Amino acid sequence: MRNTVLAFVLLVTGTGCAAVGRGPEFIPAPAGPARPFSPAVRANGFLFLAGQIGTDSTGRLVAGGIRAETRQAMENIRGVLQRSGSSLDRVVKCTVFLADMREWGTMNEVYTTFFTAGRFPARTAAGASGLALDARVEIECIAAESPS
C-alpha cells in the first residue's frame, strides 16, 4: 500500500519527472467553434484528452449509429493525439460513456480495431443518461507523451 501511495504522489506532483517545474500546457483546438475546454492538456509526461464524440469536421454528429460514431470518435482521438505529438499506441487509459449500455458489445467491435491486440489501454465504460448532441458514445483518453 505504501508503494502505491508513493507512486501516486510522484505522478501527481511530478517529483522525479523531467517536467518538474513546468506547468500544464493547454493545447488549443486547431479550428472550430470556441469551447469552454481544451482538447488536450499536457502535464507530468501525460496527455489528458477531453472526451470525443463522433462529430465530423463540420461539428455534426455522423450518421450510422454506434458503429459510425465510435469509429469517428476514435478518429477524432487519433487526430488530437497526432497534433499533440503522440499516438494511439501511447494511450494508457480510456473512459467510455454510452447512451445505452446494450451497445457496449457493438462499440467494442469498433473500438478494439484502433489498438494492437494484447496492448489495450486500461478502460472504464459507463452508461450515461445523455451525451452532447444526443451522441451514442463519448470517449476520453490519457496517453503517455512520446519520448523526446
SEVOMAR-872224 format. One record per atom (N, C-alpha, C): residue number from 1; residue in one letter; atom name; x, y, z. Coordinates in Angstrom, 1 decimal. Example, Ala and Ser with C-alpha at 12.3 -4.5 7.8 and 13.67 -1.06 7.14 Angstrom:
<rs>
R     k   r    a        u        v        w
R     1   a    N     13.2     -5.7      7.8
R     1   a   CA     12.3     -4.5      7.8
R     1   a    C     13.2     -3.3      7.8
R     2   s    N     12.8     -2.2      7.1
R     2   s   CA     13.7     -1.1      7.1
R     2   s    C     12.9      0.0      7.9
</rs>
This chain:
<rs>
R     k   r    a        u        v        w
R     1   m    N      0.8     -1.2      0.0
R     1   m   CA      0.0      0.0      0.0
R     1   m    C      0.9      1.2      0.0
R     2   r    N      2.0      1.2      0.8
R     2   r   CA      2.8      2.4      0.9
R     2   r    C      3.4      2.7     -0.5
R     3   n    N      3.9      1.7     -1.2
R     3   n   CA      4.5      1.9     -2.6
R     3   n    C      3.4      2.5     -3.5
R     4   t    N      2.2      2.1     -3.4
R     4   t   CA      1.1      2.6     -4.3
R     4   t    C      0.9      4.1     -4.0
R     5   v    N      0.8      4.4     -2.7
R     5   v   CA      0.6      5.8     -2.4
R     5   v    C      1.8      6.7     -2.8
R     6   l    N      3.0      6.2     -2.6
R     6   l   CA      4.2      6.9     -3.1
R     6   l    C      4.2      7.1     -4.6
R     7   a    N      3.8      6.1     -5.3
R     7   a   CA      3.8      6.2     -6.8
R     7   a    C      2.7      7.2     -7.2
R     8   f    N      1.6      7.2     -6.5
R     8   f   CA      0.6      8.2     -6.8
R     8   f    C      1.1      9.6     -6.6
R     9   v    N      1.7      9.8     -5.4
R     9   v   CA      2.2     11.1     -5.1
R     9   v    C      3.3     11.6     -6.1
R    10   l    N      4.1     10.7     -6.5
R    10   l   CA      5.1     11.0     -7.5
R    10   l    C      4.5     11.4     -8.9
R    11   l    N      3.4     10.7     -9.3
R    11   l   CA      2.7     11.0    -10.5
R    11   l    C      2.1     12.4    -10.4
R    12   v    N      1.3     12.6     -9.4
R    12   v   CA      0.6     13.9     -9.2
R    12   v    C      1.5     15.1     -9.1
R    13   t    N      2.5     14.9     -8.3
R    13   t   CA      3.4     16.1     -8.0
R    13   t    C      4.5     16.3     -9.1
R    14   g    N      4.7     15.2     -9.9
R    14   g   CA      5.8     15.3    -10.9
R    14   g    C      7.2     15.1    -10.4
R    15   t    N      7.3     14.8     -9.1
R    15   t   CA      8.6     14.5     -8.5
R    15   t    C      9.3     13.4     -9.2
R    16   g    N     10.5     13.7     -9.6
R    16   g   CA     11.3     12.7    -10.3
R    16   g    C     11.0     12.7    -11.8
R    17   c    N     10.2     13.6    -12.3
R    17   c   CA      9.8     13.7    -13.7
R    17   c    C     10.6     14.8    -14.4
R    18   a    N     10.9     14.6    -15.6
R    18   a   CA     11.7     15.6    -16.3
R    18   a    C     11.0     16.9    -16.4
R    19   a    N      9.7     16.9    -16.3
R    19   a   CA      8.9     18.1    -16.5
R    19   a    C      8.7     18.9    -15.2
R    20   v    N      9.5     18.6    -14.1
R    20   v   CA      9.3     19.2    -12.8
R    20   v    C      9.5     20.7    -13.0
R    21   g    N      8.6     21.5    -12.4
R    21   g   CA      8.7     22.9    -12.5
R    21   g    C      7.9     23.5    -13.7
R    22   r    N      7.6     22.7    -14.7
R    22   r   CA      6.9     23.1    -15.9
R    22   r    C      5.4     22.9    -15.6
R    23   g    N      4.6     24.0    -15.8
R    23   g   CA      3.2     23.9    -15.5
R    23   g    C      2.5     23.1    -16.7
R    24   p    N      1.2     22.9    -16.5
R    24   p   CA      0.5     22.2    -17.6
R    24   p    C      0.4     23.1    -18.9
R    25   e    N      0.4     22.4    -20.0
R    25   e   CA      0.3     23.1    -21.3
R    25   e    C     -1.1     22.8    -21.8
R    26   f    N     -1.9     23.8    -22.0
R    26   f   CA     -3.2     23.7    -22.5
R    26   f    C     -3.2     23.8    -24.1
R    27   i    N     -3.5     22.7    -24.7
R    27   i   CA     -3.4     22.6    -26.2
R    27   i    C     -4.7     23.1    -26.8
R    28   p    N     -4.6     24.1    -27.6
R    28   p   CA     -5.9     24.7    -28.2
R    28   p    C     -6.4     23.8    -29.4
R    29   a    N     -7.6     24.0    -29.7
R    29   a   CA     -8.2     23.4    -30.9
R    29   a    C     -7.6     24.1    -32.1
R    30   p    N     -7.4     23.3    -33.2
R    30   p   CA     -6.8     24.0    -34.4
R    30   p    C     -7.9     24.8    -35.1
R    31   a    N     -9.1     24.5    -34.9
R    31   a   CA    -10.2     25.3    -35.6
R    31   a    C    -11.5     24.9    -35.0
R    32   g    N    -12.6     25.4    -35.5
R    32   g   CA    -13.9     25.1    -35.0
R    32   g    C    -14.4     26.1    -34.0
R    33   p    N    -15.6     25.8    -33.5
R    33   p   CA    -16.3     26.8    -32.6
R    33   p    C    -15.5     26.8    -31.3
R    34   a    N    -15.6     28.0    -30.6
R    34   a   CA    -15.0     28.2    -29.3
R    34   a    C    -15.7     27.2    -28.3
R    35   r    N    -14.9     26.6    -27.5
R    35   r   CA    -15.4     25.6    -26.5
R    35   r    C    -14.9     26.0    -25.1
R    36   p    N    -15.6     25.7    -24.1
R    36   p   CA    -15.0     26.1    -22.7
R    36   p    C    -14.1     25.0    -22.2
R    37   f    N    -13.3     24.4    -23.0
R    37   f   CA    -12.3     23.4    -22.6
R    37   f    C    -11.3     23.2    -23.6
R    38   s    N    -10.1     22.6    -23.3
R    38   s   CA     -9.1     22.3    -24.2
R    38   s    C     -9.2     20.9    -24.7
R    39   p    N     -8.9     20.7    -26.0
R    39   p   CA     -9.0     19.3    -26.5
R    39   p    C     -8.0     18.4    -25.8
R    40   a    N     -6.9     18.9    -25.3
R    40   a   CA     -5.8     18.2    -24.6
R    40   a    C     -5.0     19.1    -23.7
R    41   v    N     -4.5     18.5    -22.6
R    41   v   CA     -3.6     19.2    -21.7
R    41   v    C     -2.5     18.3    -21.4
R    42   r    N     -1.3     18.8    -21.6
R    42   r   CA      0.0     18.1    -21.4
R    42   r    C      0.4     18.4    -19.9
R    43   a    N      0.7     17.4    -19.1
R    43   a   CA      1.1     17.6    -17.7
R    43   a    C      1.9     16.3    -17.3
R    44   n    N      3.0     16.5    -16.6
R    44   n   CA      3.8     15.4    -16.0
R    44   n    C      4.0     14.2    -16.9
R    45   g    N      4.3     14.4    -18.1
R    45   g   CA      4.6     13.3    -19.0
R    45   g    C      3.4     12.6    -19.6
R    46   f    N      2.2     13.2    -19.4
R    46   f   CA      0.9     12.6    -20.0
R    46   f    C      0.2     13.6    -20.7
R    47   l    N     -0.7     13.2    -21.7
R    47   l   CA     -1.6     14.0    -22.4
R    47   l    C     -3.0     13.5    -21.9
R    48   f    N     -3.8     14.5    -21.4
R    48   f   CA     -5.1     14.2    -20.9
R    48   f    C     -6.1     14.8    -22.0
R    49   l    N     -6.8     13.9    -22.7
R    49   l   CA     -7.7     14.3    -23.7
R    49   l    C     -9.1     14.5    -23.2
R    50   a    N     -9.8     15.6    -23.7
R    50   a   CA    -11.2     15.8    -23.5
R    50   a    C    -12.0     14.7    -24.2
R    51   g    N    -13.2     14.4    -23.7
R    51   g   CA    -14.0     13.4    -24.4
R    51   g    C    -14.3     13.8    -25.8
R    52   q    N    -14.3     12.8    -26.7
R    52   q   CA    -14.6     13.0    -28.1
R    52   q    C    -15.9     12.2    -28.4
R    53   i    N    -16.7     12.9    -29.2
R    53   i   CA    -17.9     12.2    -29.7
R    53   i    C    -17.7     12.1    -31.2
R    54   g    N    -18.6     11.4    -31.9
R    54   g   CA    -18.4     11.1    -33.3
R    54   g    C    -18.9     12.2    -34.2
R    55   t    N    -18.2     13.4    -34.1
R    55   t   CA    -18.5     14.5    -35.0
R    55   t    C    -17.5     14.6    -36.1
R    56   d    N    -18.0     15.1    -37.3
R    56   d   CA    -17.2     15.2    -38.4
R    56   d    C    -16.5     16.6    -38.4
R    57   s    N    -15.8     17.0    -39.4
R    57   s   CA    -15.1     18.3    -39.5
R    57   s    C    -16.0     19.5    -39.4
R    58   t    N    -17.3     19.3    -39.7
R    58   t   CA    -18.3     20.4    -39.6
R    58   t    C    -18.9     20.6    -38.2
R    59   g    N    -18.6     19.6    -37.3
R    59   g   CA    -19.1     19.6    -35.9
R    59   g    C    -20.4     18.9    -35.8
R    60   r    N    -20.8     18.2    -36.9
R    60   r   CA    -22.1     17.5    -36.9
R    60   r    C    -21.8     16.0    -36.5
R    61   l    N    -22.8     15.4    -35.8
R    61   l   CA    -22.7     14.0    -35.5
R    61   l    C    -22.8     13.2    -36.7
R    62   v    N    -21.9     12.2    -36.9
R    62   v   CA    -22.0     11.4    -38.1
R    62   v    C    -23.3     10.5    -38.1
R    63   a    N    -23.8     10.1    -39.2
R    63   a   CA    -24.9      9.2    -39.3
R    63   a    C    -24.4      7.8    -39.2
R    64   g    N    -25.3      6.9    -38.8
R    64   g   CA    -25.0      5.5    -38.8
R    64   g    C    -25.0      4.8    -37.4
R    65   g    N    -25.3      5.5    -36.4
R    65   g   CA    -25.4      4.9    -35.1
R    65   g    C    -24.1      4.6    -34.4
R    66   i    N    -24.1      3.7    -33.5
R    66   i   CA    -23.0      3.4    -32.6
R    66   i    C    -21.7      3.0    -33.3
R    67   r    N    -21.8      2.2    -34.3
R    67   r   CA    -20.6      1.9    -35.1
R    67   r    C    -19.9      3.1    -35.7
R    68   a    N    -20.7      3.9    -36.4
R    68   a   CA    -20.1      5.0    -37.1
R    68   a    C    -19.6      6.1    -36.1
R    69   e    N    -20.4      6.3    -35.0
R    69   e   CA    -20.0      7.2    -34.0
R    69   e    C    -18.7      6.8    -33.3
R    70   t    N    -18.6      5.5    -33.0
R    70   t   CA    -17.4      5.0    -32.3
R    70   t    C    -16.2      5.2    -33.2
R    71   r    N    -16.3      4.8    -34.5
R    71   r   CA    -15.2      5.0    -35.4
R    71   r    C    -14.8      6.4    -35.5
R    72   q    N    -15.8      7.4    -35.6
R    72   q   CA    -15.4      8.8    -35.8
R    72   q    C    -14.8      9.3    -34.5
R    73   a    N    -15.3      8.9    -33.3
R    73   a   CA    -14.8      9.4    -32.1
R    73   a    C    -13.3      8.9    -31.9
R    74   m    N    -13.0      7.7    -32.3
R    74   m   CA    -11.7      7.2    -32.2
R    74   m    C    -10.8      7.9    -33.3
R    75   e    N    -11.3      8.2    -34.4
R    75   e   CA    -10.5      9.0    -35.4
R    75   e    C    -10.2     10.4    -34.9
R    76   n    N    -11.2     11.0    -34.2
R    76   n   CA    -11.0     12.3    -33.6
R    76   n    C     -9.9     12.3    -32.5
R    77   i    N     -9.9     11.2    -31.7
R    77   i   CA     -8.9     11.0    -30.7
R    77   i    C     -7.5     10.8    -31.4
R    78   r    N     -7.5     10.1    -32.4
R    78   r   CA     -6.2      9.9    -33.2
R    78   r    C     -5.7     11.3    -33.6
R    79   g    N     -6.6     12.1    -34.1
R    79   g   CA     -6.2     13.4    -34.6
R    79   g    C     -5.6     14.3    -33.5
R    80   v    N     -6.3     14.3    -32.3
R    80   v   CA     -5.9     15.1    -31.2
R    80   v    C     -4.5     14.6    -30.8
R    81   l    N     -4.3     13.3    -30.7
R    81   l   CA     -3.0     12.8    -30.3
R    81   l    C     -1.9     13.1    -31.2
R    82   q    N     -2.2     13.0    -32.5
R    82   q   CA     -1.2     13.3    -33.5
R    82   q    C     -0.8     14.8    -33.5
R    83   r    N     -1.8     15.7    -33.4
R    83   r   CA     -1.5     17.1    -33.3
R    83   r    C     -0.7     17.5    -32.0
R    84   s    N     -0.8     16.6    -31.0
R    84   s   CA     -0.1     16.8    -29.7
R    84   s    C      1.2     16.1    -29.6
R    85   g    N      1.6     15.4    -30.7
R    85   g   CA      2.9     14.7    -30.8
R    85   g    C      2.8     13.3    -30.2
R    86   s    N      1.7     12.7    -30.2
R    86   s   CA      1.6     11.3    -29.6
R    86   s    C      0.8     10.5    -30.6
R    87   s    N      0.4      9.3    -30.1
R    87   s   CA     -0.4      8.4    -31.0
R    87   s    C     -1.2      7.4    -30.2
R    88   l    N     -2.0      6.7    -30.8
R    88   l   CA     -2.9      5.7    -30.1
R    88   l    C     -2.1      4.6    -29.4
R    89   d    N     -0.9      4.3    -29.9
R    89   d   CA     -0.1      3.2    -29.2
R    89   d    C      0.5      3.7    -27.9
R    90   r    N      0.3      5.0    -27.5
R    90   r   CA      0.8      5.6    -26.3
R    90   r    C     -0.4      5.8    -25.3
R    91   v    N     -1.6      5.4    -25.7
R    91   v   CA     -2.8      5.6    -24.8
R    91   v    C     -2.7      4.5    -23.7
R    92   v    N     -2.9      5.0    -22.4
R    92   v   CA     -2.8      4.1    -21.3
R    92   v    C     -4.1      3.9    -20.6
R    93   k    N     -5.1      4.8    -20.8
R    93   k   CA     -6.4      4.7    -20.1
R    93   k    C     -7.4      5.4    -21.0
R    94   c    N     -8.6      4.8    -21.1
R    94   c   CA     -9.8      5.4    -21.7
R    94   c    C    -11.0      5.2    -20.8
R    95   t    N    -11.9      6.2    -21.0
R    95   t   CA    -13.2      6.1    -20.3
R    95   t    C    -14.2      6.3    -21.4
R    96   v    N    -15.1      5.3    -21.5
R    96   v   CA    -16.2      5.3    -22.5
R    96   v    C    -17.5      5.6    -21.8
R    97   f    N    -18.3      6.5    -22.4
R    97   f   CA    -19.6      6.8    -21.9
R    97   f    C    -20.6      6.4    -23.0
R    98   l    N    -21.6      5.6    -22.6
R    98   l   CA    -22.5      5.1    -23.6
R    98   l    C    -23.9      5.5    -23.2
R    99   a    N    -24.7      6.0    -24.2
R    99   a   CA    -26.1      6.4    -24.0
R    99   a    C    -26.9      5.1    -23.7
R   100   d    N    -26.5      4.0    -24.2
R   100   d   CA    -27.2      2.7    -24.0
R   100   d    C    -26.2      1.6    -23.8
R   101   m    N    -26.1      1.1    -22.6
R   101   m   CA    -25.1      0.0    -22.3
R   101   m    C    -25.3     -1.2    -23.1
R   102   r    N    -26.5     -1.4    -23.7
R   102   r   CA    -26.8     -2.5    -24.5
R   102   r    C    -25.9     -2.5    -25.8
R   103   e    N    -25.3     -1.3    -26.1
R   103   e   CA    -24.5     -1.1    -27.3
R   103   e    C    -23.0     -1.3    -27.0
R   104   w    N    -22.7     -1.8    -25.8
R   104   w   CA    -21.3     -2.0    -25.3
R   104   w    C    -20.6     -2.9    -26.3
R   105   g    N    -21.2     -4.1    -26.6
R   105   g   CA    -20.5     -5.1    -27.5
R   105   g    C    -20.2     -4.5    -28.8
R   106   t    N    -21.2     -3.8    -29.4
R   106   t   CA    -21.0     -3.2    -30.7
R   106   t    C    -20.0     -2.2    -30.7
R   107   m    N    -20.0     -1.3    -29.7
R   107   m   CA    -18.9     -0.3    -29.6
R   107   m    C    -17.5     -1.0    -29.5
R   108   n    N    -17.4     -2.1    -28.7
R   108   n   CA    -16.2     -2.8    -28.6
R   108   n    C    -15.6     -3.3    -29.9
R   109   e    N    -16.5     -3.8    -30.8
R   109   e   CA    -16.1     -4.3    -32.1
R   109   e    C    -15.3     -3.3    -32.9
R   110   v    N    -15.8     -2.0    -32.8
R   110   v   CA    -15.1     -1.0    -33.5
R   110   v    C    -13.9     -0.5    -32.7
R   111   y    N    -14.1     -0.2    -31.4
R   111   y   CA    -13.0      0.3    -30.5
R   111   y    C    -11.7     -0.5    -30.6
R   112   t    N    -11.9     -1.8    -30.5
R   112   t   CA    -10.7     -2.7    -30.5
R   112   t    C     -9.9     -2.7    -31.7
R   113   t    N    -10.4     -2.2    -32.9
R   113   t   CA     -9.7     -2.2    -34.1
R   113   t    C     -8.7     -1.0    -34.1
R   114   f    N     -8.7     -0.1    -33.2
R   114   f   CA     -7.8      1.0    -33.1
R   114   f    C     -6.6      0.7    -32.3
R   115   f    N     -6.5     -0.4    -31.7
R   115   f   CA     -5.4     -0.8    -30.8
R   115   f    C     -4.8     -2.1    -31.2
R   116   t    N     -3.5     -2.3    -30.9
R   116   t   CA     -2.9     -3.6    -31.2
R   116   t    C     -3.4     -4.6    -30.2
R   117   a    N     -3.7     -5.8    -30.6
R   117   a   CA     -4.2     -6.9    -29.8
R   117   a    C     -3.2     -7.2    -28.7
R   118   g    N     -3.6     -7.3    -27.5
R   118   g   CA     -2.7     -7.6    -26.4
R   118   g    C     -2.1     -6.3    -25.8
R   119   r    N     -2.4     -5.1    -26.3
R   119   r   CA     -1.9     -3.9    -25.8
R   119   r    C     -3.0     -2.9    -25.7
R   120   f    N     -4.2     -3.4    -25.2
R   120   f   CA     -5.3     -2.5    -25.0
R   120   f    C     -5.1     -1.6    -23.7
R   121   p    N     -5.5     -0.3    -23.8
R   121   p   CA     -5.4      0.5    -22.6
R   121   p    C     -6.3      0.0    -21.5
R   122   a    N     -6.0      0.4    -20.3
R   122   a   CA     -7.0      0.2    -19.2
R   122   a    C     -8.2      1.0    -19.6
R   123   r    N     -9.4      0.5    -19.1
R   123   r   CA    -10.6      1.2    -19.6
R   123   r    C    -11.8      1.1    -18.6
R   124   t    N    -12.6      2.1    -18.6
R   124   t   CA    -13.8      2.1    -17.8
R   124   t    C    -14.9      2.4    -18.8
R   125   a    N    -16.1      1.7    -18.7
R   125   a   CA    -17.2      2.0    -19.5
R   125   a    C    -18.4      2.3    -18.6
R   126   a    N    -19.1      3.3    -18.9
R   126   a   CA    -20.3      3.7    -18.0
R   126   a    C    -21.4      4.1    -18.9
R   127   g    N    -22.6      3.9    -18.4
R   127   g   CA    -23.8      4.4    -19.0
R   127   g    C    -24.1      5.8    -18.6
R   128   a    N    -24.6      6.6    -19.6
R   128   a   CA    -24.9      8.0    -19.4
R   128   a    C    -26.4      8.3    -19.8
R   129   s    N    -27.0      9.2    -19.0
R   129   s   CA    -28.4      9.5    -19.3
R   129   s    C    -28.5     10.5    -20.5
R   130   g    N    -27.4     11.0    -20.9
R   130   g   CA    -27.4     12.0    -22.0
R   130   g    C    -26.0     12.4    -22.4
R   131   l    N    -25.7     12.5    -23.7
R   131   l   CA    -24.4     13.0    -24.1
R   131   l    C    -24.7     14.2    -25.1
R   132   a    N    -23.6     15.0    -25.3
R   132   a   CA    -23.7     16.1    -26.1
R   132   a    C    -24.2     15.7    -27.5
R   133   l    N    -25.0     16.5    -28.1
R   133   l   CA    -25.6     16.3    -29.5
R   133   l    C    -26.4     15.0    -29.6
R   134   d    N    -26.8     14.5    -28.5
R   134   d   CA    -27.5     13.2    -28.5
R   134   d    C    -26.7     12.1    -29.0
R   135   a    N    -25.4     12.2    -28.8
R   135   a   CA    -24.4     11.1    -29.2
R   135   a    C    -24.7      9.8    -28.5
R   136   r    N    -24.3      8.7    -29.2
R   136   r   CA    -24.5      7.4    -28.6
R   136   r    C    -23.2      7.0    -27.7
R   137   v    N    -22.1      7.7    -28.0
R   137   v   CA    -20.8      7.3    -27.3
R   137   v    C    -19.9      8.5    -27.2
R   138   e    N    -19.2      8.6    -26.1
R   138   e   CA    -18.2      9.6    -25.9
R   138   e    C    -17.0      8.9    -25.3
R   139   i    N    -15.8      9.2    -25.8
R   139   i   CA    -14.6      8.5    -25.3
R   139   i    C    -13.5      9.5    -24.9
R   140   e    N    -12.9      9.4    -23.7
R   140   e   CA    -11.8     10.2    -23.3
R   140   e    C    -10.6      9.3    -23.1
R   141   c    N     -9.4      9.9    -23.2
R   141   c   CA     -8.2      9.1    -23.0
R   141   c    C     -7.1      9.9    -22.3
R   142   i    N     -6.2      9.1    -21.7
R   142   i   CA     -4.9      9.6    -21.2
R   142   i    C     -3.8      8.8    -22.0
R   143   a    N     -2.9      9.6    -22.5
R   143   a   CA     -1.8      9.0    -23.2
R   143   a    C     -0.4      9.4    -22.6
R   144   a    N      0.5      8.5    -22.6
R   144   a   CA      1.9      8.9    -22.2
R   144   a    C      2.5      9.7    -23.4
R   145   e    N      3.2     10.7    -23.0
R   145   e   CA      3.9     11.5    -24.0
R   145   e    C      4.9     10.7    -24.8
R   146   s    N      5.1     11.0    -26.1
R   146   s   CA      6.1     10.3    -26.8
R   146   s    C      7.5     10.7    -26.3
R   147   p    N      8.4      9.8    -26.3
R   147   p   CA      9.8     10.1    -25.8
R   147   p    C     10.4     11.2    -26.7
R   148   s    N     11.2     12.1    -26.1
R   148   s   CA     11.8     13.2    -26.9
R   148   s    C     13.0     12.6    -27.6
</rs>
